[in-house]
Amino acid sequence: MARTVRFHETGGPEVLRIEDVDPGEPGPGEVLVRIEAIGVNRAEALFRRDSYIEPVKQFPARLGNEASGVVEAVGWGAGGFAPGQAVSVVPNFSQGDYGVYAERALVPATALVPRPKGLDAVSGAAVWMPYLTAYGAMVEIGGMRAGDVAVVNAASSSVGLAAIQTACRVGATPVAVTRTRAKAERLRAEGAAEVVVSDEEDVAGRVLELTGGRGAEFVFDAVAGPGVRELARAVAADGTLFLWGAQSGQPTPYPGFELSMPALNMRTFTMLEITRDAERMRRATAFLTTGLCGGALRPVVDRLFPLEEVVAAHRYLESNEQFGKIVVTVE
């Protein structure tokens, strides 16, 4: 039996329960992993409330698809992994089918990557979702290159910080957008070339000023909703406004006609575009691994919570007070 986080109804963090569950034996294409650390993501909070892009299929439901740990057993057809091997679990599966909020969990072998030497369990659980999202949208899909400007809102989130570091790594200029000045200096310390405080400044006006009127080649938006009208003004001709989150919870218009039909590309993005494509995932793994080994990419972990405090971890996630990643540890 393994302590496993499940929920029997949708709702706030209080619906999460820790229960003893038999993880089972790995079937074809599956691997049993002893979990050491779990990356906590907003996708899990949305799934818990049944407001994610995929519905809750049945109760009790499991949770989570990003973690690190050690392989315990390998099913038929899950070659390339062996018991005792340190791995990270990369989100490429539905939380309705598997869940890694547990002491031991079954996952598809396609969701595993070897953990690079020198990367501890906590970092191994904090890397993949944020960096795959940032790299996938901005580099793999968008083709970001040296000299481009990338505007990143929700910049103190784990994805926002990954986007800043990713932009720096390819020679682009990251401009961080944050609501208040409280996190401005920390954002600069993490590589932001400029910080725009949205509660005090005209974001689009400031970006246009910083770029000599050209605008940013990329805007990386975690909020969506009516605010895209303002952000779209900051996009350069033929630039791209990526929507990777919907924290506003409000309908998102396409503002091109309101802005006199500029050459505006606007698209949604999820990291599943990367993790479910073997060739894209191969390139992403190389980008992330070399970046981690060389020090250009450095996962920022805000707080650790033991598995017993998973409810508190989710409450902290929803407070929006964090700077970087929240990780749950399993002992």
MOLIN-V671408 format. One record per residue. N is the residue number from 1. PSI is psi in degrees with one decimal (999 if undefined). BURIAL is b if it has 9 or more other C-alpha atoms within 8 Angstrom, else e. D_CENTER is the distance of its C-alpha to the mean C-alpha in Angstrom with 2 decimals. Layout:
n=N psi=PSI burial=BURIAL d_center=D_CENTER
n=N psi=PSI burial=BURIAL d_center=D_CENTER
//
This chain:
n=1 psi=150.7 burial=e d_center=29.87
n=2 psi=136.5 burial=b d_center=26.44
n=3 psi=126.5 burial=b d_center=25.02
n=4 psi=135.5 burial=b d_center=22.42
n=5 psi=125.4 burial=b d_center=20.51
n=6 psi=164.7 burial=b d_center=21.54
n=7 psi=141.3 burial=b d_center=22.35
n=8 psi=-3.9 burial=b d_center=25.55
n=9 psi=157.7 burial=e d_center=24.93
n=10 psi=156.7 burial=b d_center=22.21
n=11 psi=-156.9 burial=b d_center=21.85
n=12 psi=-176.3 burial=e d_center=20.62
n=13 psi=-27.5 burial=b d_center=19.54
n=14 psi=-14.0 burial=e d_center=23.22
n=15 psi=-11.7 burial=b d_center=23.18
n=16 psi=133.6 burial=b d_center=21.36
n=17 psi=148.0 burial=e d_center=24.00
n=18 psi=119.2 burial=b d_center=24.34
n=19 psi=153.0 burial=b d_center=26.78
n=20 psi=119.2 burial=e d_center=28.46
n=21 psi=139.9 burial=e d_center=27.56
n=22 psi=117.1 burial=e d_center=28.76
n=23 psi=-18.8 burial=b d_center=25.81
n=24 psi=175.7 burial=e d_center=28.33
n=25 psi=148.0 burial=e d_center=29.06
n=26 psi=131.4 burial=b d_center=26.95
n=27 psi=-169.9 burial=e d_center=28.20
n=28 psi=128.1 burial=e d_center=28.26
n=29 psi=9.0 burial=b d_center=25.06
n=30 psi=158.2 burial=b d_center=23.57
n=31 psi=138.7 burial=b d_center=23.04
n=32 psi=123.7 burial=b d_center=23.52
n=33 psi=132.6 burial=b d_center=21.31
n=34 psi=112.9 burial=b d_center=22.27
n=35 psi=134.2 burial=b d_center=19.09
n=36 psi=-33.7 burial=b d_center=19.01
n=37 psi=149.8 burial=b d_center=15.67
n=38 psi=128.6 burial=b d_center=12.82
n=39 psi=127.1 burial=b d_center=9.23
n=40 psi=125.3 burial=b d_center=9.21
n=41 psi=156.6 burial=e d_center=6.65
n=42 psi=-25.3 burial=e d_center=8.14
n=43 psi=-35.6 burial=e d_center=8.55
n=44 psi=-38.1 burial=b d_center=11.03
n=45 psi=-41.0 burial=b d_center=12.86
n=46 psi=-41.2 burial=b d_center=13.34
n=47 psi=-41.5 burial=b d_center=14.50
n=48 psi=-32.2 burial=b d_center=16.75
n=49 psi=0.7 burial=b d_center=18.30
n=50 psi=42.4 burial=b d_center=18.64
n=51 psi=22.3 burial=b d_center=17.09
n=52 psi=175.7 burial=b d_center=14.14
n=53 psi=-11.8 burial=e d_center=14.61
n=54 psi=143.1 burial=e d_center=16.38
n=55 psi=160.4 burial=b d_center=19.16
n=56 psi=124.8 burial=b d_center=20.11
n=57 psi=-36.3 burial=e d_center=22.76
n=58 psi=163.4 burial=e d_center=24.86
n=59 psi=148.6 burial=e d_center=25.53
n=60 psi=147.7 burial=e d_center=25.05
n=61 psi=146.3 burial=b d_center=21.39
n=62 psi=-178.9 burial=b d_center=18.96
n=63 psi=147.1 burial=b d_center=15.35
n=64 psi=138.7 burial=b d_center=12.21
n=65 psi=24.8 burial=b d_center=11.00
n=66 psi=124.9 burial=b d_center=9.46
n=67 psi=176.0 burial=b d_center=12.35
n=68 psi=154.9 burial=b d_center=15.00
n=69 psi=-155.9 burial=b d_center=18.70
n=70 psi=135.1 burial=b d_center=21.97
n=71 psi=130.4 burial=b d_center=23.42
n=72 psi=-41.0 burial=b d_center=26.35
n=73 psi=151.4 burial=b d_center=27.64
n=74 psi=130.2 burial=b d_center=27.18
n=75 psi=170.3 burial=b d_center=28.30
n=76 psi=136.2 burial=b d_center=30.44
n=77 psi=4.3 burial=e d_center=28.85
n=78 psi=50.7 burial=b d_center=25.84
n=79 psi=163.4 burial=e d_center=27.25
n=80 psi=-9.2 burial=e d_center=25.74
n=81 psi=151.2 burial=e d_center=24.85
n=82 psi=150.2 burial=b d_center=27.35
n=83 psi=137.7 burial=b d_center=27.83
n=84 psi=-8.1 burial=e d_center=27.00
n=85 psi=133.9 burial=b d_center=24.33
n=86 psi=129.7 burial=b d_center=21.22
n=87 psi=165.4 burial=b d_center=18.06
n=88 psi=146.2 burial=b d_center=14.32
n=89 psi=120.9 burial=b d_center=13.10
n=90 psi=133.2 burial=b d_center=10.56
n=91 psi=106.0 burial=b d_center=9.34
n=92 psi=11.8 burial=b d_center=12.18
n=93 psi=162.5 burial=b d_center=14.30
n=94 psi=138.0 burial=e d_center=15.07
n=95 psi=-14.3 burial=b d_center=14.94
n=96 psi=-15.4 burial=b d_center=18.47
n=97 psi=-36.4 burial=e d_center=19.56
n=98 psi=162.4 burial=b d_center=18.04
n=99 psi=135.8 burial=b d_center=16.44
n=100 psi=7.4 burial=b d_center=15.67
n=101 psi=80.0 burial=b d_center=16.45
n=102 psi=166.3 burial=b d_center=19.79
n=103 psi=-37.1 burial=b d_center=22.09
n=104 psi=140.6 burial=b d_center=22.43
n=105 psi=143.7 burial=b d_center=20.69
n=106 psi=138.6 burial=b d_center=21.38
n=107 psi=157.6 burial=b d_center=18.75
n=108 psi=141.7 burial=b d_center=19.43
n=109 psi=-28.4 burial=b d_center=20.37
n=110 psi=-14.1 burial=e d_center=18.36
n=111 psi=2.9 burial=b d_center=15.13
n=112 psi=141.8 burial=b d_center=16.42
n=113 psi=142.1 burial=e d_center=16.45
n=114 psi=139.8 burial=e d_center=18.93
n=115 psi=125.3 burial=b d_center=17.77
n=116 psi=146.3 burial=e d_center=19.16
n=117 psi=138.1 burial=e d_center=22.21
n=118 psi=-9.0 burial=e d_center=21.85
n=119 psi=117.1 burial=e d_center=18.27
n=120 psi=174.0 burial=e d_center=18.66
n=121 psi=-41.0 burial=b d_center=17.16
n=122 psi=-47.7 burial=b d_center=15.07
n=123 psi=-36.3 burial=b d_center=13.53
n=124 psi=-22.8 burial=b d_center=13.26
n=125 psi=-8.2 burial=b d_center=11.05
n=126 psi=-3.6 burial=b d_center=8.85
n=127 psi=-50.1 burial=b d_center=8.35
n=128 psi=-48.3 burial=b d_center=7.20
n=129 psi=-51.2 burial=b d_center=3.75
n=130 psi=-43.9 burial=b d_center=3.21
n=131 psi=-34.4 burial=b d_center=6.68
n=132 psi=-35.7 burial=b d_center=7.09
n=133 psi=-47.8 burial=b d_center=5.57
n=134 psi=-51.7 burial=b d_center=7.78
n=135 psi=-44.8 burial=b d_center=10.49
n=136 psi=-48.1 burial=b d_center=10.69
n=137 psi=-51.7 burial=b d_center=11.41
n=138 psi=-36.0 burial=b d_center=13.34
n=139 psi=-56.8 burial=b d_center=15.18
n=140 psi=-49.6 burial=b d_center=15.51
n=141 psi=-47.6 burial=e d_center=16.02
n=142 psi=-24.9 burial=e d_center=17.13
n=143 psi=31.1 burial=e d_center=19.13
n=144 psi=140.1 burial=b d_center=18.51
n=145 psi=176.3 burial=b d_center=21.29
n=146 psi=136.0 burial=e d_center=23.32
n=147 psi=-15.4 burial=e d_center=24.77
n=148 psi=159.5 burial=b d_center=22.20
n=149 psi=132.9 burial=b d_center=20.85
n=150 psi=120.7 burial=b d_center=17.26
n=151 psi=129.6 burial=b d_center=16.82
n=152 psi=114.1 burial=b d_center=13.54
n=153 psi=174.4 burial=b d_center=13.65
n=154 psi=44.2 burial=b d_center=11.88
n=155 psi=-20.9 burial=b d_center=12.12
n=156 psi=0.7 burial=b d_center=12.14
n=157 psi=167.7 burial=b d_center=8.68
n=158 psi=-37.9 burial=b d_center=6.52
n=159 psi=-40.7 burial=b d_center=4.93
n=160 psi=-44.4 burial=b d_center=8.64
n=161 psi=-38.2 burial=b d_center=10.08
n=162 psi=-37.7 burial=b d_center=8.54
n=163 psi=-39.8 burial=b d_center=9.97
n=164 psi=-48.1 burial=b d_center=13.13
n=165 psi=-38.3 burial=b d_center=13.63
n=166 psi=-43.1 burial=b d_center=13.10
n=167 psi=-45.3 burial=b d_center=15.61
n=168 psi=-39.3 burial=b d_center=17.94
n=169 psi=-33.2 burial=b d_center=17.95
n=170 psi=3.9 burial=b d_center=19.26
n=171 psi=12.7 burial=b d_center=21.65
n=172 psi=169.3 burial=b d_center=20.23
n=173 psi=112.4 burial=b d_center=20.57
n=174 psi=130.9 burial=b d_center=17.58
n=175 psi=114.9 burial=b d_center=18.66
n=176 psi=137.1 burial=b d_center=16.65
n=177 psi=127.0 burial=b d_center=17.33
n=178 psi=153.0 burial=b d_center=17.57
n=179 psi=-40.8 burial=e d_center=19.80
n=180 psi=171.6 burial=b d_center=22.14
n=181 psi=-4.5 burial=e d_center=23.49
n=182 psi=-33.1 burial=e d_center=22.51
n=183 psi=6.1 burial=b d_center=19.45
n=184 psi=-47.8 burial=b d_center=20.94
n=185 psi=-37.0 burial=e d_center=22.46
n=186 psi=-35.3 burial=e d_center=19.48
n=187 psi=-39.9 burial=b d_center=17.48
n=188 psi=-39.6 burial=b d_center=20.45
n=189 psi=-27.4 burial=e d_center=20.56
n=190 psi=2.0 burial=b d_center=17.04
n=191 psi=-3.8 burial=b d_center=18.30
n=192 psi=127.4 burial=b d_center=18.40
n=193 psi=-35.0 burial=b d_center=21.70
n=194 psi=152.6 burial=e d_center=22.27
n=195 psi=127.7 burial=b d_center=21.04
n=196 psi=126.2 burial=b d_center=21.95
n=197 psi=107.8 burial=b d_center=22.50
n=198 psi=-25.9 burial=b d_center=22.20
n=199 psi=-15.3 burial=e d_center=24.54
n=200 psi=-20.8 burial=e d_center=27.20
n=201 psi=156.5 burial=e d_center=26.86
n=202 psi=106.2 burial=e d_center=26.95
n=203 psi=-52.4 burial=b d_center=23.57
n=204 psi=-42.5 burial=b d_center=24.88
n=205 psi=-41.0 burial=e d_center=28.16
n=206 psi=-40.5 burial=b d_center=26.73
n=207 psi=-42.6 burial=b d_center=24.60
n=208 psi=-37.5 burial=b d_center=27.74
n=209 psi=-44.6 burial=e d_center=29.75
n=210 psi=-27.9 burial=e d_center=27.53
n=211 psi=13.8 burial=b d_center=27.67
n=212 psi=29.7 burial=e d_center=31.38
n=213 psi=-7.3 burial=e d_center=30.92
n=214 psi=-39.0 burial=e d_center=28.96
n=215 psi=175.0 burial=b d_center=25.56
n=216 psi=138.3 burial=b d_center=22.12
n=217 psi=-28.8 burial=b d_center=21.39
n=218 psi=137.3 burial=b d_center=17.74
n=219 psi=126.0 burial=b d_center=16.27
n=220 psi=102.5 burial=b d_center=12.51
n=221 psi=120.7 burial=b d_center=12.60
n=222 psi=-5.1 burial=b d_center=10.34
n=223 psi=-44.5 burial=b d_center=13.64
n=224 psi=-156.0 burial=b d_center=15.86
n=225 psi=-163.5 burial=b d_center=19.25
n=226 psi=-22.9 burial=b d_center=22.49
n=227 psi=-14.3 burial=e d_center=20.93
n=228 psi=-23.6 burial=b d_center=20.31
n=229 psi=-42.9 burial=b d_center=24.06
n=230 psi=-45.3 burial=b d_center=23.84
n=231 psi=-35.7 burial=b d_center=20.90
n=232 psi=-30.0 burial=b d_center=22.67
n=233 psi=-20.9 burial=b d_center=25.62
n=234 psi=-2.7 burial=b d_center=23.68
n=235 psi=132.6 burial=b d_center=22.87
n=236 psi=161.4 burial=b d_center=25.35
n=237 psi=130.3 burial=b d_center=27.55
n=238 psi=9.9 burial=e d_center=25.77
n=239 psi=176.0 burial=b d_center=22.44
n=240 psi=132.1 burial=b d_center=19.27
n=241 psi=107.2 burial=b d_center=17.41
n=242 psi=128.6 burial=b d_center=13.95
n=243 psi=106.1 burial=b d_center=12.78
n=244 psi=-7.7 burial=b d_center=9.12
n=245 psi=169.1 burial=e d_center=9.58
n=246 psi=53.5 burial=b d_center=12.93
n=247 psi=-23.7 burial=e d_center=13.28
n=248 psi=-30.3 burial=e d_center=16.95
n=249 psi=12.2 burial=e d_center=17.81
n=250 psi=159.6 burial=e d_center=20.57
n=251 psi=144.8 burial=e d_center=21.76
n=252 psi=115.0 burial=e d_center=20.61
n=253 psi=161.2 burial=e d_center=23.63
n=254 psi=112.6 burial=e d_center=24.09
n=255 psi=9.6 burial=b d_center=25.98
n=256 psi=-42.4 burial=b d_center=27.63
n=257 psi=-35.9 burial=e d_center=31.03
n=258 psi=-27.3 burial=e d_center=31.07
n=259 psi=23.3 burial=e d_center=30.55
n=260 psi=34.0 burial=e d_center=33.43
n=261 psi=59.8 burial=e d_center=31.45
n=262 psi=169.1 burial=e d_center=29.78
n=263 psi=74.9 burial=e d_center=28.27
n=264 psi=121.8 burial=b d_center=24.80
n=265 psi=129.5 burial=e d_center=22.12
n=266 psi=121.5 burial=b d_center=19.58
n=267 psi=153.3 burial=e d_center=17.13
n=268 psi=161.6 burial=e d_center=14.18
n=269 psi=136.9 burial=b d_center=11.33
n=270 psi=152.0 burial=e d_center=8.98
n=271 psi=-12.2 burial=b d_center=7.81
n=272 psi=-23.0 burial=e d_center=10.79
n=273 psi=-23.5 burial=b d_center=12.95
n=274 psi=-50.3 burial=b d_center=12.28
n=275 psi=-18.5 burial=b d_center=12.15
n=276 psi=12.1 burial=e d_center=15.23
n=277 psi=111.3 burial=e d_center=17.18
n=278 psi=-41.2 burial=e d_center=18.87
n=279 psi=-42.6 burial=e d_center=19.89
n=280 psi=-39.3 burial=b d_center=16.66
n=281 psi=-35.3 burial=b d_center=15.02
n=282 psi=-45.9 burial=e d_center=18.02
n=283 psi=-40.4 burial=e d_center=17.56
n=284 psi=-42.1 burial=b d_center=13.86
n=285 psi=-41.0 burial=e d_center=14.86
n=286 psi=-42.6 burial=e d_center=17.75
n=287 psi=-46.5 burial=e d_center=15.93
n=288 psi=-44.5 burial=b d_center=13.54
n=289 psi=-46.0 burial=b d_center=16.45
n=290 psi=-35.9 burial=e d_center=18.93
n=291 psi=-39.4 burial=b d_center=16.80
n=292 psi=-44.8 burial=b d_center=16.30
n=293 psi=-34.0 burial=e d_center=19.97
n=294 psi=-9.2 burial=e d_center=21.20
n=295 psi=-0.8 burial=e d_center=19.38
n=296 psi=-29.5 burial=b d_center=17.83
n=297 psi=126.7 burial=b d_center=14.27
n=298 psi=101.7 burial=e d_center=14.16
n=299 psi=133.4 burial=b d_center=11.33
n=300 psi=115.9 burial=b d_center=12.25
n=301 psi=122.9 burial=b d_center=12.81
n=302 psi=-57.3 burial=b d_center=14.30
n=303 psi=151.5 burial=e d_center=16.02
n=304 psi=139.1 burial=b d_center=16.95
n=305 psi=136.9 burial=b d_center=18.36
n=306 psi=159.7 burial=b d_center=20.59
n=307 psi=-35.8 burial=b d_center=20.20
n=308 psi=-20.1 burial=e d_center=23.21
n=309 psi=32.3 burial=e d_center=21.42
n=310 psi=-33.9 burial=b d_center=18.47
n=311 psi=-44.7 burial=b d_center=19.86
n=312 psi=-36.7 burial=b d_center=19.87
n=313 psi=-41.7 burial=b d_center=16.25
n=314 psi=-35.0 burial=b d_center=15.34
n=315 psi=-40.2 burial=b d_center=17.90
n=316 psi=-40.2 burial=b d_center=16.48
n=317 psi=-44.8 burial=b d_center=12.98
n=318 psi=-8.3 burial=e d_center=14.98
n=319 psi=-20.8 burial=e d_center=17.14
n=320 psi=24.2 burial=e d_center=14.64
n=321 psi=-11.9 burial=e d_center=16.52
n=322 psi=155.8 burial=b d_center=13.96
n=323 psi=94.4 burial=b d_center=13.41
n=324 psi=-152.7 burial=b d_center=10.38
n=325 psi=143.9 burial=b d_center=9.09
n=326 psi=130.9 burial=b d_center=11.23
n=327 psi=135.5 burial=b d_center=12.55
n=328 psi=129.6 burial=b d_center=15.33
n=329 psi=149.7 burial=b d_center=18.06
n=330 psi=125.0 burial=b d_center=20.56
n=331 psi=999 burial=e d_center=24.13
//
